[in-house]
């Protein structure tokens, strides 16, 4: 164990939200996320086109595949999060999860039917589910409370760097290999296994302390009752945000729909993730300093703007503008929600708390993606994005008007 990865004692002057003050383990987890996202986003930036043009999948089928895959990931997070609380082996579960994701990458270029893709997506998302909650709980374990927003923001920023490098490589190799999607998909295998190697050799998990060692198994429903009311409010907020958006596969399909050629369709994910990467860390620092309510409402406002632009888009430049606002929305909300989960959950139940949070969000993402696919098939692409904008606007108004009676909950939202 390295001393830089232990949670330091609280001092009279809390550490500033500077990346240099963060534990080294946050940087390791960030670069692991970067390499895995290079791999995953290279695949995901081409997969919707691969499914529609080569395998002949419909929009509804894509919506179901994306939604079910994310729903499976969310369900898995509950059990992996709870297991990480009980066994105190968060790193082991994270390694297993990242390894499963790496092992699925060769399946995509080998796929000859939609069933292969569906199976690989499920296993890949199971891997994501296994690693997600233990990794997020581990960040809280090794980071001082005043720096948690910055820590989640930094990891998300590095994750997003990988998420735009992946599509960028997709474009480069699509040009090099003359739009041979299957050959390009093989490139994704390399960074996936690099991520697993880095996690195994570079991350040192801190020893459990008396305050985080559980007295009993946390795989029981009774422990859900130990999670405080303000935690459940955060879960509800996460569900609302997820219902207001849907799988990013529809961003790629919208770009193709308005005339972007297949070679350059991955540029949509590059633009979104460049914006996400640039603003995720500053947004995380802001989450340590400003009102959560105001930042969440601001994030929903950005999503409304993104959806409206994408609904009205008639050419690729407008599609790029829409995904720019989509990336801003993600930067200002995702790290903040993770911070709120970490702040409101008891230390001995952090893994379980992240698991439940992701289960609810994943279930809602399944619903949102299926609805998006159905609206697109029946009424056209614009209807999908108008529906998202409408729900995001209602959610923002509800958040502005909501005044909980619990004074602790009010303090969590307003600080």
N, C-alpha and C positions, 0 to 999 in steps of 0.2 A: 504494500500500500504506500502511495506517495502522499506526503503531507499536504501537497497542493490540492488533493482531491478530498480531503476531509473537510467537513463543515466547520469553519472557524468559529470561535466563540463570539457572541455579540459584543460590540464595543460601544462606547458612548458616541462615537462618530461613525455612523454606518458607512461602509465602502461605497464609493461613487460608481455610477453605472458606466464603467469604462471596461472595454473588452480585455485590457491587460490585467484587470483585477479578478477576472473570472478564473475558476479552477481549470487546470489543464484538461481534466476529463471532459469538460464541455467542448473544448476544441477537438478532442478525439472523436466524440460523438458527432460533432458537426461535420468533420471530414468523412466519417463513415457514411453519414447521410448524403454527403455530396457525391461520393463514388456510387452509392446505390442508386441515387436519383439520376446520375448520368446514364446508367444502364436502363432504369425503369422508364425514364421519359424519352429516351431514344426509341424504346419499344412503343410506348403509349402514343407518341406523336405520329407514328405510322400505323398503329393497329386499327383504328377506325376505318382508315382507307383500305387497309389490307382485308378487313372483314367485309367491306361493302363491294370492292372492285374485284377481288380475287376469290373470296369465299361466298359472295352473294348474300350477305346478311342484310336484313331489313333494319330500319331505324328502331322499331319496337324491340327487335332481337338485341340490338346493341344496348338499348336502354336497360333491358332485363339483365344482360350479361354484366354490364357495369354496376348496376344496382345490387344484384345478388353477390357479386364479388366483394363489393365494399361492405355489404351487410354481413357476409361471412367473416371478413376481417374484424368488424366491430364486435361480433359475437365472441370471437377467439380472444379479443383483448380482455374481456371480463375474466376469463379463466386464467390467462397468463398474468394479468395484473394481480389477481388474488393469490395465485401460486407464488408470485415474487414476494408478496407480503409474508406468506407463510414460511417459505424456504429461505428467504433472504438471499436469493441467487438471481438477482436481476440481470447481471451480465450473461450468465449461462443461457437464460431464456432469450436475451437479445441476440446472442450468437446463433442459437437455433433458428430464430426467426429470419435473420439475415441470410443464413445458409440456405433455408428453403427458398427464399426469393432468388438467390443466385442459381440454384439448381433448376428453376423453371425457365430460365432465359433461353437455353437451347431448344426448348419445346416449340417456341413461337415460329422460328424459321423452318422447323420440321413439320409444322401443322399442314394437314391436307383437308381438314374439315373444320367447321365451326365448333364441333365438339372438342377438338384438340385445344383450340384457343380457350374455350370455356373452362376446361379442366385445368389448363396452365394458369389462367387468371385466378381460379379458386385457390390453387395451392400457393400461388404468389401472394394472394391477399391473406391466406391463413398465416403465411410467414410474416406478413406485415402486422397482422393481429397479434401474433406471439411476441414480436419485438416492441410494439408501440408503447403499451402501458408500462412495462418494466423500464424501458428507456426513459420515458417521461418522468416516472417516479424517481429514477436514479439521478436525473438532473436536479430534482428538488432535494434529494438526499445530500448531494455534494455541493450545493450552492447556498450561500447565506440568503435569508429571506429578502433583504433589501435589493438583491441583485437578480432575483428570479426572473423578472420581466426581461432583463438584458440577456440572461442565460438562454431562455427559450427563444428570444429574438435572434440571438447569434446562431443557435443551432438551426433555426428555420431559415436564416439568411444563407448559411452555407448549403443547406438542403436545396434552396432555390437556385443557388449558383449551379449546382449539379443539374437542376431541372431545366436550366436554359442551355447548358453545355450539351446535354443529351440531344435535344432537337437540333441544335446547331451542327453537331456531328451527323445527325440524320440527313440534313440537307447536303452537307459536304459529300457524304458517302453515296447519297442518291445520285448526285451529279457524277461522281467517280465511277459508280457501277451502273450508270444508265438506267436509273429507276428500278433496279432489281431489288425489290423490297426484302426478299428472303435473305439475300446476301448481306444487306445492310443490318438486318436483325441479328446476324451472328456477331457483329461488333459489340453488341450489348453484353455479351458473356464476360468480357475481360474486366470492366470496372466493377461488375457485381462481385466477382471473386476477390478483387482488390479490397473491397469494403469489408468482407468477412475477415480477411487476413489482418487488416489494420485493427479491427475490433479485438481480435484474439490476442495480438501481441502488445498493443499500446494502452489499453484501458485497464486500470486497476480499480476494482470495486472496494469501497470502504467497508471496514468491519462494522457489523450492526452495533448500535449503542443500546443502553438500557431503555431509552425512550422509544426506540423503534423495534425492539425485539418483541414479537407478539407472544401473548400468553396462550393462545390457542389457534386452531385452524380458522382461517378467514374465508373459507369457501362456503359459509352458511348464509342463509337469507337474513338471519338475525343481525349480522354485522351491517347490513344496509341501513338498519334503524339507528346505528351509531353514527352514521354520517349526518352532519348538522343540516338544518333547514337551508342555510345560505349556500351550502354545496348543491342542494337540489335545485335551487334557483339558477345556479350556473349551468347545470345539466339542461334545464328548460331553455335557457338562453342559447346553448349550443344547438339544441334541436331546432329552434326557430331559425337560427342562421343557416342550418343545413337545408331546411325545407325551402328556404328562399333561393338556394342555388342547387346545382345538380352536377352530374359528372362533367369534367372538362372535355370529355370526348365530343360533346356537342359544340364546344368552341371550335374544335378542329373541323367538324363537319360544316359549321356555319361558314368558315373561311372558304372551304371548297365550294359551298353553295353560292357564294357571291363572286366566284371566278378565280380564286387563287389556284394555281396549278399544283398538281400532286407533288412535284419536286419541292416546292416552297411552302407547302402547308405546315410543316413543322415550325416554320418561323413564327406562327401564332403562339406556340408554347414558349419560344425564345423570348418574345416581347413580354408576355405575361410574367415569366419567371425572372427576367432582368429587373422588371419593376418590383416584383416581390422581394428579390434579393437585396435591392438597393434600400428598400424601406422597412424590411422586417426588423433589423436591429434597432434603427432609430425609433420605430414604433414600440419595440419591446422596452427600450429605455423610457419612452413616454408612459408606458403602462405602469412603471414603478413610481411615476411622479404625478400623474393626472387622473381625473375622475374616470373610472371604468365605464360608467353610464354614458358619458359624453363621447368617449372613444368608440364604444359599441354603436351608438347612434350614427356617428360619423362613418363607421365602416359600412353600416346598412345603407347610408346615403350614397356611398361610392358604388355599392352593388346595384342600386336603382339606376344610377347613371349608366353603368356598364350594360345592364340588360336593355335599357331603352335604346342605346346606340346600336347594340347588336340586333335588336328587333327591326330597326329602321335601316340598317346597313344595306347598301346596294352595290358596294364595290369593296375590294380588299382594304383600302386605307381606312375605311370606317370600321371594318372588322378589327384591324390593329388598334384603333383608338378604343374600341369597346373592351378588348382584352387588357389594355393598359389600365383602365379603371378597375377591371376584375382583379388584376394583380395588386393594385393598391388596397382594394377591399380585403384581400387575403392577408396582406401585410399587417393591417391595422386590427385584425380580429383574431387570427389563429393563435399567435403567441399570447395575446391577452387572455383568451379563454383558458389556455393551458396554465397560465399564471394563477388565474382565479381558482382553478381546480386544486392546484398545489397549495394555495393559501387557505382554502376552506376545508381541506380534508385533514384528519388526524394523521400524524407521521406514520403510524403503524398500519394505516389503511390507504396509503397513497396509491399503491398499485391497483387495489380494488377500485378506488375512486376513479382513476383514469380509465380503468376497464369499463366501468358502468357508463361513464361519460361517452366513451367511444362506441359502446354498444347502442346507446340511444341515438347518437349521431349517425351511425352506420345504418340503422334501421330506417331512419328518416331519409338518408341518402338513397336507399333502395326505392322508397316510395317516390321521392322527387325525380329520380332518373327514369323510372317507369312512366310517370306522368309526363315528363318532358318528351320522351320518345313517342308516347301516344298523341300528345298535342301536335308534335311535328308531323306525324303521319297523317293526322286527320285535318288539321287546320293550317299546316305550314310552319316554317321555322320561326316566323315572327311571333306566332302565338306562344311558343315555348318561352321566349324571352320576355314577352309582355306579362305572362303569368308570374315569372320570377320577380320582375320589377314590382308588380302589384303586391305580392306577398311581403317582399322586403320593405315596402313603404308602410304597410299595415304593421309590421313588426317594429319598425322604428317609432311609429306613433304610439304603439302599446308600451314600448320601453320608456318613452318620454312621460307618458301619463301614469305609469305604474308607480305606486308609492307603498312599499311593503310596511306592515306594522312592526315587524321585528327590527329593533334599532341596530342590531349587529349587521343585519342584511343591508340596511340603509348605509351603514358605514362602509361596508365592502364595496358597494356600488359607487359611492360618491367620492371615496378617497382616491 
